[in-house]
């Protein structure tokens, strides 16, 4: 037992009056509420977005034109967009709420000399808090009493191994208050007591605690705006300006040439609607929502849709070791007997365990708590249950006495009394190799041999424990462990095992041009071992102490070549992420603890572990791995690249389609020809274009080279010059072909309504041809035809049915002002679509390299 002399009988603590006064003066033990955005405020911000204004403006224009149905459809898209945005924005505001819930458990305090349980948020500075096994520490405390106390501080440090606590010594001022490290007299808010008990005086509550400081860094950090959203805004603005200018020009030309200014305004509105880029924001919204759904099928939850497109740009993946590359649980990996025999559990999972090694596991289990909290003790119990046969005498023992860890002797022992009359006590001990060596009083030559083996095991990244046994006759047990005559049983190597899919995931990241960087709070030797197992590319390991000596410029230079960081504190993780970003890297960061939350939020893409991860980490992230599988990151990156590829195809298709639509709307105005399209025709075309973009292109499978090309430049425009040129070529060819049909029909004296029907059908089938052309940038038409896309078949059937309805249903024919088409007319329209498809397939060969993202 470790406690200060003055702490044998704890003081009476604060009075209730003092506690209430401090609660009023210093506030509740929770994080202060920041200027949280309410749903109403978020709604107001969304309503000011230019993209939404264009959507609503388009709906208003349709209402003015009297087309209520299309107006309602457009307004429904606007409402859906607003709703999705509000929900996503509101969820990001929950991160501080989750942190408040985590850090406000129930607490047992001593006030007025009596123990009483209160809400954790009511704990104040100066309170005496009673801590027991399984308790969550409600505030940062200075321990005045400690009985074999160990706490799990993985939420703050990221390390799964519990740390040993001691009581503060009277008259000896404690050192720096920070989590991590054994034999310190501090326990920290949010950590979990896994062994022993103690009493602590509260030093800091709420935002002044260590976990509170992390919460404050989250609240002051700004999440950067999605790049694709900014690019789309610029694109929409350009299209809106061009469409508005062309519409005004059309009104002026029509009025001057034909004299009917009211008809000129109507024609200008129709032309403007043909060029209104309403599809862009709608397609972006649907692609992101459908993309999030597709990624969720791979057990990955997308919290911020914009992170989907950013996945394709990721150049660096920063990962925590514990719980991310590893399973965050201790597993016995290796057993060694005193005579040098070795038994590796991973290589002998189905092999019968030799008796000597079985005894070692049994002694280690008997030296552990009967109901273990400590991960290492759980590992002994688990292995014993799986590999050791039930022994008749195992249920006949009763724990007679437990000897806990001491600062001067890092070993613990349990004395087990046999129920048989006159039976001796079995003493089982485990602890640090040095402590077990001391208890066994090994000769010098044997000590040197054991230490050499320990060093070799540590180099492999193992946590090494020694195991010893003794027996004692009589009822009087010694007061200390050193009173027994121990026999050295062997060494146990425990590992936090690597996740099975990690090496393949790291290899896939490498082939995709993504550098994997491991950032851990563990020791350099362990970090090296895990990095080797994971297949990371690294030359050396940079420690947290070395990082402290680097300024911002030196750190930025160091992170360019370093892939493994060890003994890193939370604020240093954040500094590493920022240094990588300052070098122009697009950073994805994985993590699961509270300590990871600031770096998750600072990264371009925050990826939280959903199984063992804390609410804080999940809420601060952009993406959550529901199954905690590191390999799911690769699946998400692959899907992110596919989604962005398909988005570019859809956007290129939209631009290409608007060229012939706008051209055919403008052509009659320029040359005094019959007006082809009114608002109803434009509305129909939009009903074709919208589902094509949102269903067909979204459902396209990935290109063959998706994970073989380097990350794309996030600053690259959504429309590259090559893509714009390709879209213009497609649109111009389609316009030329359909315009030729229109002009020849006029020349041949075909009635105006039949010309309108013939031209419109030719345009629609040409659009269908453009769909097939844009399905893939890397493969030929023949190959793409065999790529499954159920949505394409559905869209083609629906378009054909809709065209048939406008032709053969009298009411629709009258509404569209269509005349009858004959078999030769329909053959011309089909030939137009095929001609565009064939010509563009030939031309695409010369654009293929430039079209790849």
C-alpha positions, -999 to +999 in steps of 0.1 A: +000+000+000+013+034-010+000+063+011+014+093+028+018+092+065-007+120+070-033+103+049-040+073+071-072+089+083-085+113+055-095+148+066-132+157+067-131+174+034-151+205+024-182+215+042-214+216+022-215+254+025-179+257+012-187+234-017-218+253-028-199+286-026-171+273-048-197+258-072-213+293-076-179+310-079-162+285-103-190+269-121-200+233-128-175+206-135-181+205-172-169+223-203-183+257-209-209+260-237-194+278-266-214+300-290-232+270-303-251+274-336-288+267-332-308+250-360-324+283-367-290+300-371-278+271-393-309+274-414-303+312-419-267+305-430-278+278-455-305+301-470-278+326-479-258+301-499-257+310-537-264+275-548-296+273-528-306+308-540-303+295-576-324+265-568-351+286-552-348+312-580-353+285-606-384+273-588-397+309-587-392+312-625-411+280-631-439+294-610-440+326-630-441+305-661-471+286-647-454+252-646-464+243-611-453+206-612-416+214-622-416+243-598-426+220-570-400+194-580-373+220-580-384+235-547-385+200-532-348+195-542-341+229-525-360+218-493-341+185-493-308+202-497-316+226-468-327+197-446-296+176-452-272+205-446-290+215-414-289+180-400-252+176-409-242+209-394-262+204-363-245+170-357-211+186-357-222+208-328-227+178-306-190+172-300-188+193-268-221+178-256-205+143-259-174+155-241-195+169-213-213+136-209-181+117-208-165+139-181-194+141-157-198+107-140-213+101-106-187+108-079-182+097-042-169+126-022-162+133+015-179+164+028-184+173+064-166+140+073-192+119+056-191+101+022-219+111-002-225+104-039-231+134-061-233+142-098-199+146-113-207+181-125-212+192-089-176+183-078-156+214-069-120+222-064-109+210-029-133+182-027-120+148-015-130+121-040-131+084-031-119+063-060-125+025-063-120-002-089-142+005-120-148+042-111-144+070-137-123+098-122-146+129-121-118+156-120-081+160-119-070+150-084-039+149-062-038+115-045-035+117-007-041+080-003-034+051-028-039+014-023-024-005-053-042+021-075-039+018-112-058+038-138-065+034-175-056+068-191-059+056-227-086+082-234-059+108-227-027+091-238-039+065-263-021+037-244-040+006-233-015-004-205-028+010-171-004+033-151+005+029-115-003+056-090+012+066-057+001+090-030+017+124-027+044+127+000+039+152+027+062+182+023+073+171-012+057+193-039+044+172-068+059+176-102+043+185-135+006+175-138+002+155-170-012+121-179+010+091-187+038+075-167+039+054-136+043+064-099+028+098-102+004+112-075-022+124-100-054+109-114-071+126-143-106+134-153-121+108-176-096+081-167-108+047-154-097+030-121-088-006-131-072-017-098-070-007-062-085+023-044-076+058-033-086+092-021-077+124-040-081+161-035-096+178-066-071+202-082-090+212-114-125+208-128-141+215-161-121+234-186-091+236-163-087+198-163-065+179-188-095+166-206-111+200-205-081+215-222-087+190-251-123+201-252-113+238-254-090+231-283-119+215-301-142+244-295-117+270-308-108+251-339-125+258-372-133+230-397-123+241-431-149+245-459-151+217-484-130+224-515-155+208-539-183+230-525-162+261-532-154+249-567-190+241-574-201+276-562-176+292-587-189+269-615-225+277-608-217+315-607-200+313-641-229+294-656-254+318-641-236+348-655-233+332-690-269+321-690-281+355-679-260+373-705-272+350-733-309+354-721-306+392-722-290+390-756-318+368-769-345+391-756-329+421-773-324+402-806-359+388-806-375+422-798-354+440-825-359+414-852-394+403-846-410+432-827-429+412-801-412+422-768-435+401-746-428+370-767-391+381-765-392+380-727-408+346-727-383+333-752-355+347-731-368+330-700-370+297-718-334+301-730-323+311-696-339+280-681-322+259-707-288+272-694-297+275-657-272+252-639-296+238-614-283+203-619-249+211-604-259+216-568-285+189-570-261+164-585-235+173-559-260+168-530-272+134-544-238+121-552-226+129-517-257+113-501-256+082-522-218+080-518-223+081-480-248+053-483-224+032-505-196+037-481-218+027-452-222-007-469-185-011-463-191-005-426-179+031-428-201+060-416-197+093-433-205+122-410-195+149-434-204+143-470-176+166-483-150+142-468-160+117-495-144+137-523-115+147-501-107+110-496-095+108-532-070+136-525-055+122-493-017+120-495-009+112-459-027+089-435-018+095-399-027+066-377-026+060-340-010+027-330-032+016-301-067+006-312-061+015-348-032-005-361-035-028-331-065-042-314-062-022-281-061-054-260-032-072-244-026-108-257+000-132-244+023-137-274+053-155-260+063-177-230+099-184-220+111-209-193+142-203-171+162-229-192+155-210-224+126-229-239+103-207-260+066-211-269+050-186-293+013-185-290+007-170-324+026-198-342+011-226-320-026-217-317-037-252-321-007-270-305-010-285-271+008-264-246+037-281-228+033-286-190+060-261-181+044-233-201+009-243-188+022-239-152+035-204-161+001-193-174-016-207-144+007-189-120+002-157-139-035-161-137-034-168-099-013-137-095-040-116-111-073-104-097-101-129-095-123-105-116-098-087-137-100-051-150-064-048-160-059-058-197-028-079-189-046-098-162-075-103-186-050-118-210-038-144-184-074-153-176-084-157-213-054-178-222-059-201-191-096-206-200-087-214-236-056-236-233-055-251-198-075-281-187-097-278-157-079-290-126-097-306-097-079-285-071-085-252-089-118-247-072-106-257-038-084-226-033-094-195-015-076-162-017-060-157+017-041-124+010-031-101-018+002-082-019+000-052-042+026-033-062+050-011-044+072+017-059+102-001-045+090-035-058+070-036-090+055-070-084+022-083-070+015-117-053-016-136-043-016-162-015-041-190-021-051-213+008-061-248-001-094-260+015-078-293+024-069-294+061-032-287+067-026-277+031+001-253+022-005-218+007+004-214-029+020-180-036+017-167-072+037-136-082+040-116-113+057-082-121+085-065-138+114-089-146+137-069-123+113-073-094+107-110-100+145-115-102+149-097-069+121-118-053+137-151-065+172-140-055+188-153-087+226-156-089+244-129-110+251-151-140+214-161-142+204-124-138+225-114-168+210-142-189+174-132-180+180-095-187+194-104-222+162-123-230+141-095-216+159-070-239+154-092-269+117-096-262+113-058-257+129-052-291+101-072-306+076-048-291+065-070-263+056-060-227+076-084-205+065-097-171+082-122-148+064-150-131+073-168-099+058-192-073+063-202-038+046-222-010+041-214+026+032-237+055+013-224+084-014-198+090+009-168+096+017-151+063+046-126+060+038-089+059+058-084+027+063-104-005+100-106+002+092-129+031+086-158+007+112-180-009+102-177-046+111-199-075+115-183-109+089-198-133+097-178-165+090-147-186+057-138-203+057-115-234+024-096-239+016-078-272-011-055-283-016-075-315-017-060-350-050-061-367-050-088-393-058-066-423-033-039-415-004-050-437-026-054-468-042-020-461-008-003-458+003-019-490-028-007-508-023+028-495+013+027-508+001+017-543-024+045-542+003+070-535-007+075-498+021+077-471+011+060-438+025+078-407+022+061-373+018+085-343+018+067-309+024+074-272+042+041-268+079+035-265+102+037-296+111+000-295+074-010-295+067+015-323+095+001-344+082-035-340+046-026-349+058-005-378+078-034-391+048-058-387+025-033-405+049-029-434+055+009-429+083+026-448+105+042-421+142+048-414+141+061-379+117+069-351+112+104-338+103+108-301+081+133-284+112+147-265+129+153-298+098+170-312+098+194-283+131+209-294+118+216-330+103+249-340+075+251-366+099+253-396+121+224-383+090+203-376+076+209-411+109+197-425+111+167-402+076+154-410+085+152-447+108+122-441+095+107-408+068+080-408+070+068-371+066+090-341+068+076-305+061+089-270+039+116-285+015+137-264-019+149-277-009+184-284+021+171-304-003+150-326-021+181-334+012+199-342+023+170-365-010+172-384-007+209-388+030+206-400+020+181-426-008+204-438+016+233-440+037+212-464+007+210-487-003+174-477-039+163-476-040+146-442-063+118-431-061+111-394-074+080-375-080+077-338-103+065-311-096+084-279-104+118-266-068+126-271-073+121-309-103+145-312-084+178-319-062+162-345-092+145-361-109+178-364-078+196-376-071+170-403-086+173-438-103+139-431-109+127-395-114+090-393-126+077-359-129+041-347-165+034-339-163+003-318-139+013-290-138+049-300-152+076-277-181+098-285-158+127-287-136+111-313-166+101-334-182+135-333-150+153-342-143+131-372-155+132-408-157+094-411-163+066-386-151+030-391-180+011-376-161-022-374-128-006-363-111-023-392-081-004-406-087-021-439-120-003-442-100+029-447-087+016-480-123+007-490-134+042-482-106+057-502-114+035-531-150+045-530-141+081-525-121+081-557-148+063-576-174+088-564-153+118-575-146+101-609-183+096-614-191+131-603-167+145-630-184+123-655-218+137-645-206+173-645-190+169-679-222+153-692-242+183-679-220+208-697-221+187-729-258+184-729-265+221-723-245+231-754-271+216-779-301+226-757-290+262-755-279+262-792-312+249-804-330+275-782-308+303-796-306+293-833-342+302-841-338+336-824-307+345-844-320+335-878-358+341-875-367+305-876-397+288-859-393+286-821-385+250-812-386+248-774-407+263-747-406+259-709-424+225-711-397+211-734-369+223-711-387+209-681-389+175-699-352+176-708-344+184-672-364+154-661-342+133-684-309+149-674-315+149-636-321+111-632-293+103-656-268+123-635-281+112-601-287+075-609-267+063-640-234+080-634-236+076-596-240+039-600-210+035-624-184+010-612-149+022-605-122+026-632-096-002-634-068+022-624-086+038-595-061+026-568-031+027-591-029+064-597-015+090-573-038+112-552-054+140-573-046+177-566-074+190-544-068+225-558-074+212-593-107+225-606-136+202-609-135+210-646-100+206-660-092+222-693-092+188-709-127+180-695-141+213-706-127+209-741-141+174-742-176+185-731-176+213-756-166+189-784-194+165-774-219+193-772-209+209-804-210+177-824-245+169-809-257+204-817-243+203-852-260+170-860-294+179-845-293+214-860-286+198-894-317+177-890-337+208-880-325+229-910-329+201-935-365+194-922-373+231-928-357+229-963-379+199-971-410+217-961-420+194-932-448+209-910-436+229-880-450+205-853-434+175-870-401+194-872-403+201-835-410+164-827-383+152-850-357+176-837-367+170-801-365+132-805-332+135-822-319+156-793-331+132-767-315+102-784-283+122-789-283+128-751-287+090-746-256+086-768-237+110-746-246+089-716-228+059-731-198+080-742-193+094-707-197+062-687-160+056-687-129+077-694-104+048-696-122+019-713-138+015-747-175+014-754-175-023-760-159-030-726-182-005-708-213-022-723-205-053-702-200-033-670-232-038-649-253-007-644-289-015-636-298+022-634-288+027-670-312+001-683-340+016-662-333+052-674-333+041-711-366+023-707-382+052-689-369+077-715-382+055-743-416+052-726-418+090-719-410+097-756-436+073-767-461+089-744-454+124-759-458+110-794-489+087-790-509+102-762-529+130-777-530+152-746-492+151-743-487+156-781-509+187-779-490+200-748-457+195-765-470+207-799-457+176-816-468+163-849-468+126-859-435+109-868-432+081-893-409+051-893-383+069-915-384+099-891-377+076-861-349+059-880-333+094-885-335+101-848-320+067-839-292+072-865-284+106-849-278+090-815-257+063-830-237+087-851-228+108-821-218+078-801-195+064-828-178+097-836-172+105-800-158+070-792-132+076-819-124+111-806-123+100-769-091+079-777-072+112-781-086+127-749-083+097-726-051+106-707-063+142-700-097+131-688-084+109-659-087+127-625 
